[in-house]
Amino acid sequence: MNIARFSINAPVTTWIVMLVCLFGGIWGFFSLGRLEDPAFTIKTAVVVTHYPGASADQVMIEVTEPLEAAIQGMGQVERITSSSRPGVSRIDVEIRPTYDGTELPEVWAELRNKVEDAQLRLPQGARTPIVNDSFGDVFGVFFAVTAEGFNDAEKHDLARFLRREMLAVDGVANVELMGLPEEAIYVEPDIALMKNQNISPAAILNALASSNSVAPAGSLRQDGNKVRIQTPEGSDSVDEIAALSIGVGGEVLNLVDIADVSRGRRVDPGVIIRHDGLDAFTLGIAGLASENIVEVGNRIDARLAELQAEIPVGAKLHPIYQQHIVVDEASTAFLWNLAMSVAIVVVVLGLFMGPRAAIVVGATLLLTVVGTLLFMAIFGIEMERISLGALIIAMGMLVDNAIVVAEGMQTAMLRGKSSRDAATEATAKTQIPLLGATVIGIMAFAGIGLSPDATGEFLFSLFAVIAISLLLSWVLAVTATPLLGHYFFKVGHADNADAYSGPLFRMFAWSLRLALKLRWLVVAGLLVVTVGCYYGFTHVKQQFFPNSNTPLFFVHYTMPQGTAINTTAEQMAVLEEWLLEREEVVDVATFVGQGATRFLLTYASEPSNSGYGHLVIRTQSEPQIAALRAELDAYAAEVMTDGEFRSARLVFGPGSGAQIQARISGKDPEVLRDLADQVMTAMTGATPNALLPRTNWREQELVLTPNYVTERAQTAGVTRDDVANLFNFATDGVTAGVYRESDRQLPIIVRTNPDAGLSVMDQVVATPTGAVLPVEQVIDGFTLEAQNTLIQRRNRVPTITVGVDVPVGFTAAQVFAELRQQVEDIPMPPGYKMEWGGEHEDSAKANESLGRQLPIALLIMVLISILLFNALRQPLIIWLLVPMSVNGVAFWLLLTGVPFSFTALLGLLSLSGMLIKNGIVLVEEIDLVRAEGVALDQAIVDASVSRLRPVALAAATTILGMIPLLTDPFFVSMAITIMGGLAFASVLTLVAAPVFYAIFFKKDEKRRLAALAA
């Protein structure tokens, strides 16, 4: 049974299919989830352990090492990286990419068990490790909240109110607050009075420790009832803490008699946040993965609008990033691009095939697109950057199926055949080749979408949407297209036997005959052009992911290791002031001490570092960024000389860290630092384009170590801990207890008054007998030394990473090629190794993942092509064309200067699919014409002429349909790849394939002629 004839004979069935696609697609469009990027699980957990008082080296040996050893025993672990700083260990545990999101809860439970078991081996003083498995949560609705005129307690009340209300919004998964003022109760004793009254700091600490504690007080049973006894209320105000009593030598003193008690901000907070120069805190809101982020964002906006009456006057929410708006704009832009592409297809077809054919093919294309949306909704595939790109990638092949059937049917009807006979003739010859070519086109992307690792998870929607749309296009091409042709195409006269007698067809036939006569010259020309284009391709810029079109860019500023956070904040204020005077700047969000909350999937927040400053700068439009960034870089080079300044664009893919990185691993930190210096020298010496060389170990810090006099100290009963606590009391302060205020717990810190003008040597230390001694009696001065205060490890081996950036206008691949050899020539001592990271590693991993899957997909594609023809020579002819598809790509990328990015690679795969499809249909047509007894050369010419219009129109509609994408930064590289490649591929299909066919079947033709002569 012929499907096309059945679709005309049973129009109700066909109309049902068409209407289901149309109205189901409309429903699907409004039902589809909307995301910025595909739902993707970041398979990383962070283990943080505090070890107060320990050096970075002690933290590494005593805390990081035993925890890493325990975690390494998990078979699911891909990589362990760690950083050890004074008092803090941070371990990043990355799980193998083959584990999907549904398996992670079990993995994290095992991780917690491993960490809990290892905790028993940690030293005394190390606190309980904290396992954070929500490290990858994306808070896509991100606000800065300013509250001018509010005190710190009121800001906390406001934050608590906003968080509670946002968590109540339907579809919200989590709300994160950051940058709230850190307050403390400071108790600053008078050192002179303490000496006179013989009061030790320990007496004050003991009095404060239980001032507001909570402990069980038991219960009473009376008359069969149980009455709980509540802990007496503690000191719940600063005045009450000041009135605490201290027993000294049988006498009782009030704390206020010997110390000042006050409430204030912490001197060194963990993070400082400002928005447009005003103190702020941030409110990050994450939506549920199963929810439409556009709808969730709209609900959040609506709820905030309702709350305006309850939010105190003076409090303002400033959006830093609103994912739902970005996604909605991207979806709208895609619809416009899609509408323009369909309109271009209809116009081109109307010009060259007539308005009737344009309506038939345009309607089929529209049904295919909306039908794809229906199946996306059914299978739960969200509308995001990758799935929308898949529809665009498939566009060329979607058009081709309908054009082949419509052109064949229209031509047959012009020769006088009925619509049913014309549909039967058109599809009988092409439906199986088109189906085979469609499956081959799908398989070109199977290696990406079905990869069992992170690449496959991220790009699965690409494969799924292409598979759905291409299969649906074939179904509609052999059902809807014939039925619409039955309604719109007119039957001609039988004397219109030659539908290809026009001047364009005659000119092409003449050119093809000439090419067949000069076939070896044509082959030689193709070979030369191909070799030249492959050589030219080596000069095409390479780029992993393009810059985003969101009008945001970043500033990273790192001061020397150990810089106080307030000093860093003062430096960032200089940049803020300059930026806020610029008209093109909409707002500036400042983060000091660490990066921002993860508000994008591809955003990696910088870990805690008091010397780090970060700006998120929004401009009025994306094109303004380049000039503003250049001026900002120049300004910073003049005034920001105390630290390392760099600006960075927001990219569509992973963009954290330096663009070019070299990792050196080994045991000795001194050797690692020396090798890192050699690598930095080699990089900057190899090319002036290696900018801002740096290492992730940063600078060494100066550290003071008291020289503990063991004999004198032990005689007095003063331990090393006593000395350490004393100096802590004299500088940062000792936490003696907590002051409870609603759900907040403010530390009570006992310290020397920083304005008292006392040095650390003016302190006194208490002995077990109650006597007070000057500290100089138990120590013999200090030793000053430089220490590593940031030790990085990778898979339990100390590893230092050297990074450089590249100038604007250059790609990382270009600069990497300039410096690679000089770095690799540096000899590594035994036990040390160097490996590349950065964009080179990311790109290599993606290509490696693709390379592992492509051979299987390629084998299936080859087998399908062989089965279609049940022969070897025809598939060989088609596959010979594929390597030459790069020719047009290389030429146009070189001409436009656009880099070959990951999206261009996807475009190249699509291009290969279109080329193979055209080749299959053409070679099949030549076989059919030859089977009628036509001579070889004439059969080649006749078949090629009959395929001229479908191939040319499919190419023209696809190329012109890509024009709207030339303004989209994410798709421009792919668009140029398809446009330039398809133009040349069409020539390959219509000239190279016939020439190769003539060469491969020349002997068969000789045997046929000899048999006829006999």
PENOR-V668360 format. One record per residue. N is the residue number from 1. OMEGA is omega as a letter, one per 20 degrees, with the letter a starting at -180 (none if undefined). NEAR is the number of other ideal C-beta (glycine too) atoms within 12 Angstrom. Layout:
# PENOR-V668360
N/OMEGA/NEAR
N/OMEGA/NEAR
This chain:
# PENOR-V668360
1/r/13
2/a/24
3/a/33
4/r/41
5/r/30
6/a/23
7/r/39
8/a/34
9/r/22
10/a/20
11/a/23
12/r/14
13/a/18
14/r/33
15/r/22
16/r/18
17/a/30
18/a/33
19/r/21
20/r/26
21/a/35
22/a/26
23/r/20
24/r/27
25/r/33
26/r/21
27/a/21
28/a/29
29/a/29
30/a/20
31/a/22
32/r/37
33/a/35
34/r/40
35/r/41
36/r/43
37/r/37
38/r/37
39/a/33
40/a/34
41/r/30
42/a/34
43/a/33
44/r/35
45/a/39
46/r/34
47/a/40
48/r/32
49/r/39
50/r/24
51/a/33
52/r/26
53/a/26
54/r/31
55/r/29
56/a/37
57/r/27
58/r/28
59/a/40
60/a/37
61/a/26
62/a/26
63/a/45
64/a/43
65/r/30
66/r/32
67/r/46
68/a/38
69/r/25
70/a/31
71/a/42
72/r/26
73/r/21
74/a/30
75/a/15
76/a/28
77/r/32
78/a/26
79/r/29
80/r/36
81/a/35
82/r/42
83/r/39
84/r/40
85/r/38
86/r/28
87/a/26
88/r/37
89/r/46
90/r/40
91/r/46
92/a/36
93/a/41
94/a/30
95/a/35
96/a/21
97/a/31
98/r/21
99/a/27
100/a/25
101/a/25
102/a/12
103/a/19
104/r/29
105/r/19
106/r/18
107/a/32
108/r/32
109/r/18
110/r/27
111/r/39
112/r/27
113/r/19
114/a/33
115/r/37
116/r/21
117/a/20
118/a/32
119/a/24
120/a/16
121/r/21
122/a/31
123/r/23
124/a/15
125/r/19
126/a/30
127/a/21
128/r/20
129/r/37
130/r/24
131/a/31
132/r/25
133/r/28
134/a/24
135/a/31
136/r/32
137/a/32
138/a/38
139/a/38
140/r/43
141/a/45
142/a/45
143/r/42
144/a/37
145/r/41
146/a/33
147/a/34
148/r/21
149/r/15
150/r/26
151/a/19
152/r/26
153/r/24
154/r/22
155/r/33
156/r/28
157/r/25
158/a/35
159/r/37
160/r/24
161/a/26
162/a/38
163/a/28
164/a/20
165/a/27
166/r/38
167/r/24
168/r/18
169/a/31
170/r/20
171/r/30
172/a/33
173/a/25
174/r/26
175/a/31
176/r/34
177/r/32
178/r/37
179/r/42
180/a/34
181/r/32
182/a/28
183/r/29
184/r/36
185/a/42
186/r/35
187/a/42
188/a/34
189/r/44
190/a/23
191/a/34
192/r/20
193/r/25
194/r/36
195/a/24
196/a/17
197/r/26
198/a/23
199/r/35
200/r/35
201/a/38
202/r/30
203/r/31
204/a/45
205/a/32
206/a/23
207/a/36
208/a/38
209/a/25
210/a/20
211/a/36
212/a/31
213/r/22
214/a/16
215/r/13
216/a/10
217/r/14
218/a/12
219/r/12
220/r/13
221/a/11
222/r/9
223/r/7
224/r/7
225/r/9
226/a/11
227/a/13
228/r/12
229/a/14
230/r/14
231/r/15
232/a/14
233/a/14
234/r/24
235/a/32
236/r/18
237/a/20
238/a/28
239/a/17
240/r/23
241/r/40
242/a/32
243/r/20
244/a/38
245/r/23
246/r/35
247/a/18
248/r/27
249/r/16
250/r/8
251/a/15
252/r/17
253/r/28
254/a/21
255/a/39
256/a/24
257/a/24
258/a/34
259/r/41
260/r/26
261/a/36
262/r/24
263/a/28
264/r/26
265/r/25
266/a/27
267/a/21
268/r/27
269/r/29
270/a/24
271/r/38
272/a/41
273/r/48
274/r/38
275/a/37
276/r/29
277/a/28
278/r/28
279/a/30
280/r/42
281/a/43
282/r/43
283/r/48
284/a/43
285/r/45
286/r/34
287/r/40
288/a/24
289/a/28
290/a/17
291/r/30
292/a/33
293/r/42
294/r/34
295/r/27
296/r/35
297/r/39
298/r/26
299/r/27
300/r/41
301/a/25
302/r/19
303/r/28
304/r/30
305/r/15
306/a/15
307/a/22
308/a/16
309/a/9
310/r/17
311/a/27
312/r/22
313/a/13
314/r/16
315/a/30
316/r/27
317/a/32
318/r/30
319/r/32
320/r/45
321/r/39
322/a/34
323/a/40
324/r/34
325/r/24
326/a/36
327/a/36
328/r/25
329/r/22
330/r/35
331/r/32
332/r/19
333/r/25
334/a/35
335/r/23
336/r/19
337/r/32
338/r/36
339/r/21
340/r/25
341/r/39
342/r/36
343/r/23
344/r/30
345/a/47
346/a/34
347/a/24
348/r/33
349/r/39
350/a/21
351/a/19
352/r/29
353/a/37
354/a/26
355/a/20
356/r/26
357/r/40
358/r/35
359/a/29
360/a/42
361/r/48
362/r/37
363/r/33
364/r/49
365/r/49
366/r/36
367/r/41
368/a/46
369/a/45
370/r/37
371/r/42
372/r/44
373/r/41
374/a/32
375/r/32
376/r/37
377/a/28
378/a/19
379/r/20
380/r/22
381/a/36
382/r/36
383/a/40
384/a/39
385/a/46
386/a/45
387/r/44
388/r/45
389/r/43
390/r/44
391/r/48
392/r/44
393/a/49
394/a/48
395/a/52
396/a/51
397/r/52
398/a/53
399/a/51
400/a/55
401/a/49
402/a/54
403/a/51
404/a/46
405/a/50
406/a/52
407/r/47
408/a/45
409/a/53
410/a/45
411/r/39
412/r/36
413/r/37
414/r/30
415/r/27
416/a/20
417/r/29
418/a/24
419/a/35
420/r/29
421/r/25
422/r/37
423/r/44
424/a/32
425/a/31
426/a/45
427/a/41
428/a/27
429/a/36
430/a/46
431/r/37
432/r/25
433/r/42
434/r/45
435/r/31
436/r/37
437/r/44
438/r/43
439/r/32
440/r/46
441/r/43
442/a/41
443/r/35
444/a/44
445/a/46
446/a/34
447/r/35
448/a/41
449/a/38
450/r/28
451/a/32
452/a/20
453/a/29
454/r/32
455/r/38
456/r/30
457/a/33
458/a/37
459/a/40
460/a/34
461/r/39
462/a/45
463/a/38
464/a/34
465/r/44
466/r/46
467/a/37
468/a/38
469/a/49
470/r/47
471/r/28
472/r/42
473/r/46
474/r/41
475/a/37
476/r/45
477/a/49
478/r/44
479/a/42
480/a/47
481/r/54
482/a/49
483/r/40
484/r/38
485/r/51
486/a/36
487/a/24
488/a/28
489/r/39
490/r/23
491/r/23
492/a/21
493/a/13
494/a/14
495/r/11
496/a/19
497/a/15
498/r/18
499/a/28
500/a/27
501/a/17
502/a/15
503/r/10
504/r/16
505/a/25
506/r/17
507/r/16
508/r/29
509/r/29
510/a/17
511/a/24
512/r/39
513/r/25
514/r/19
515/r/32
516/r/34
517/a/18
518/a/18
519/a/28
520/r/17
521/r/15
522/r/28
523/r/24
524/r/14
525/r/21
526/a/31
527/r/20
528/a/16
529/a/26
530/r/29
531/r/19
532/a/20
533/r/30
534/r/21
535/r/17
536/a/23
537/r/29
538/r/19
539/r/21
540/r/34
541/r/29
542/r/32
543/a/40
544/r/36
545/a/36
546/r/33
547/r/34
548/r/31
549/r/28
550/a/35
551/r/29
552/r/41
553/a/39
554/r/41
555/r/43
556/a/41
557/a/43
558/r/38
559/a/31
560/a/26
561/r/32
562/r/28
563/r/30
564/a/22
565/r/32
566/r/23
567/r/25
568/a/38
569/r/34
570/r/24
571/a/36
572/r/43
573/r/28
574/r/30
575/r/39
576/a/36
577/a/20
578/a/27
579/a/35
580/r/25
581/a/18
582/a/25
583/a/12
584/a/26
585/r/34
586/r/27
587/a/32
588/r/40
589/a/47
590/r/45
591/a/44
592/r/46
593/r/38
594/r/32
595/a/36
596/r/42
597/a/40
598/a/32
599/r/39
600/r/43
601/a/37
602/r/31
603/r/39
604/a/30
605/r/36
606/r/31
607/a/34
608/r/28
609/a/37
610/a/35
611/a/37
612/r/41
613/a/47
614/r/45
615/r/46
616/a/45
617/r/40
618/r/35
619/a/29
620/r/17
621/a/18
622/a/27
623/a/16
624/a/23
625/a/35
626/a/21
627/r/19
628/a/34
629/r/36
630/r/18
631/r/23
632/r/38
633/a/29
634/r/17
635/a/23
636/r/30
637/a/18
638/a/14
639/a/20
640/a/30
641/a/15
642/a/20
643/a/33
644/a/35
645/r/35
646/r/35
647/a/36
648/r/36
649/r/34
650/a/37
651/a/34
652/a/37
653/r/34
654/a/30
655/a/31
656/r/29
657/a/33
658/a/37
659/r/42
660/a/46
661/r/38
662/a/42
663/r/39
664/a/42
665/r/30
666/a/26
667/a/21
668/r/20
669/a/32
670/r/20
671/r/21
672/r/37
673/r/28
674/r/22
675/r/35
676/r/40
677/r/22
678/a/29
679/r/41
680/r/33
681/r/20
682/a/29
683/a/42
684/r/26
685/a/21
686/a/26
687/r/25
688/a/15
689/r/28
690/a/38
691/r/30
692/r/31
693/a/33
694/r/34
695/a/38
696/r/39
697/a/34
698/a/34
699/r/24
700/r/23
701/r/24
702/a/16
703/r/20
704/r/20
705/r/20
706/r/30
707/a/20
708/r/28
709/a/21
710/a/16
711/a/12
712/a/22
713/a/28
714/r/17
715/r/15
716/a/28
717/r/17
718/a/36
719/r/19
720/r/21
721/r/19
722/a/32
723/r/37
724/r/28
725/r/31
726/a/41
727/r/32
728/r/27
729/a/38
730/a/31
731/a/23
732/a/26
733/a/33
734/r/35
735/a/26
736/a/39
737/r/30
738/r/26
739/a/36
740/r/24
741/a/26
742/r/13
743/r/13
744/r/24
745/a/20
746/r/35
747/r/29
748/a/42
749/r/41
750/a/45
751/r/40
752/r/37
753/a/28
754/a/19
755/a/11
756/r/20
757/a/10
758/r/24
759/a/17
760/r/26
761/r/24
762/a/22
763/r/36
764/a/37
765/a/42
766/r/34
767/r/25
768/a/18
769/a/13
770/r/20
771/r/19
772/a/33
773/r/29
774/a/23
775/a/40
776/r/24
777/a/23
778/r/35
779/a/31
780/r/19
781/a/16
782/r/20
783/r/15
784/a/13
785/r/16
786/a/18
787/r/31
788/r/35
789/r/35
790/a/41
791/a/42
792/r/40
793/r/41
794/a/30
795/r/25
796/r/28
797/r/30
798/a/40
799/r/35
800/a/43
801/r/37
802/a/42
803/r/40
804/r/43
805/a/35
806/a/36
807/r/24
808/a/26
809/r/17
810/r/28
811/r/34
812/a/40
813/r/31
814/a/29
815/r/34
816/r/41
817/a/26
818/a/26
819/a/39
820/a/26
821/a/15
822/r/22
823/a/38
824/r/20
825/a/16
826/a/28
827/r/14
828/r/24
829/r/19
830/a/10
831/a/15
832/r/28
833/r/24
834/r/29
835/a/25
836/r/32
837/r/35
838/a/36
839/r/38
840/a/34
841/r/27
842/a/32
843/a/32
844/r/20
845/r/27
846/r/33
847/r/22
848/r/19
849/r/28
850/a/33
851/r/19
852/a/23
853/a/30
854/a/28
855/r/15
856/r/19
857/a/31
858/r/26
859/r/17
860/r/23
861/r/36
862/a/26
863/r/21
864/a/33
865/r/38
866/a/22
867/r/21
868/a/33
869/a/30
870/a/16
871/a/19
872/a/17
873/a/25
874/r/36
875/r/34
876/r/23
877/a/34
878/a/46
879/r/31
880/a/30
881/a/42
882/r/36
883/a/27
884/r/39
885/a/44
886/a/39
887/a/40
888/r/35
889/a/43
890/a/35
891/a/28
892/r/35
893/r/38
894/a/25
895/a/17
896/a/22
897/r/19
898/a/32
899/r/34
900/a/40
901/r/38
902/r/40
903/r/40
904/r/41
905/r/40
906/r/41
907/r/48
908/r/39
909/r/47
910/r/48
911/r/48
912/r/42
913/r/48
914/a/51
915/r/50
916/a/46
917/r/55
918/a/50
919/a/48
920/a/45
921/r/48
922/a/48
923/r/44
924/r/39
925/r/41
926/r/47
927/a/30
928/r/27
929/r/28
930/a/27
931/r/14
932/r/15
933/r/15
934/r/20
935/a/23
936/a/30
937/a/30
938/r/23
939/r/32
940/a/41
941/a/38
942/a/30
943/a/37
944/r/44
945/r/36
946/a/36
947/a/46
948/a/39
949/r/35
950/a/46
951/a/42
952/a/34
953/r/40
954/r/50
955/a/42
956/a/31
957/r/45
958/a/47
959/a/36
960/r/34
961/r/43
962/a/41
963/r/28
964/a/27
965/a/39
966/r/27
967/a/18
968/a/32
969/a/32
970/a/40
971/a/42
972/r/36
973/r/43
974/a/44
975/a/44
976/r/39
977/a/49
978/a/52
979/a/42
980/a/41
981/a/47
982/r/47
983/r/33
984/a/34
985/r/46
986/r/43
987/r/35
988/a/41
989/a/47
990/a/41
991/a/38
992/a/41
993/r/46
994/a/47
995/r/41
996/r/35
997/a/44
998/a/38
999/a/27
1000/a/28
1001/r/30
1002/a/22
1003/r/14
1004/a/23
1005/r/26
1006/r/14
1007/r/14
1008/r/20
1009/r/16
1010/r/11
1011/r/11
1012/a/11
1013/a/8
1014/none/7
